[in-house]
Amino acid sequence: MKKPKKISMRKCVVTNERFPKKELLRVVRTPEGNVIYDKTGKANGRGVYLSKTKTVIKKAKEKNILSRHLNIEVKDEIFNELFKVLENEN
């Protein structure tokens, strides 16, 4: 009998809820010190996960949550990119 495939769970840094990795947005601080939105989920570096809702992204921006977790300033462009990703998925 074949084992069911294990689903990787990750925690949203804003809500602290656990979700399957595929249902979250990943933002990464690369080893070079850049902050990027990681479409593939496989980029090297320190990653944080966010739920795919506008309220979560707004809260992360207002309370500087990503900057705190990644220990680097996260520019508005990253948040704008995340909002665009959400719009394109709907």
N, C-alpha and C positions, 0 to 999 in steps of 0.2 A: 504494500500500500504506500502511495506517495504522500509525503508530508505536505500540508498546506504551506504555501509561501508565506514567510514571516513579513508582516507589514511594519516598516520602520516608522516609529512614532517620534514626533518632535514637539517641543513646547513653544507656544507663542510667548515672546518676551513681554508682551503687553498684558494679555489676559491670564497667562500661566495655565492655559488649557492645553491638553495634549491632543494632537491631530495626526493622521497619517501624513508623512512627509510631503506627498504629492499635493495635499490640500493647502499648503502654506507657501508664502513668498519667502525667499532666502536672500539676505543681504550679507555681503562678505567684505571684510577688510583683508585685502591681498597682502602677501609678504612684502610687497613694495610699498605698502601704506596707502593704497588707493581703496576707495569704497565703491563697490559695484553691486548692481542687482544681478543675481545669479539665476539665469533662466534654466540652466541644466541641473543645478543642485549638486554640481561636482567640482566647482571652482576651489582652488587651494586657498587656504586662509581661515581666519576666524569668522564663522558664520552665525547669524541669528535669524530666527524665523518669526514671521508675522502672519496672523490670520488674514484671509482675503476679504476684508471689509474696510470700507472707507473710514469708519469711526475708529478702528484700531490704528490705521495708518496716521490719521489726524492726531490721535492721542500720543502715538510714538513721537511724532514731530513736536507737539506742544511741550511734552514733558522731557524731551531730549533722551528718550530711552535708548535709541540705537547708539547715540554717541557714548553713552555711559557703558553699554555692553561691549562696544568695539574699541573703547579707549581712543577714539579719534573723532574729530568733528565730521558729522554727516551733513553734506550740503543739500540744499532744497531740491537740486536736480534729481537726486535719488528718490525723494518722496514724489516728485512729479512723475518720474518714470513708473513708480509703483501704482500711482493713480491711473496712468495710461494703460498699464497691464490689466488692471481691474476692468476698465471700460471696454477693452478689446475682448475680454472673456465673456462679457454679457451679450 
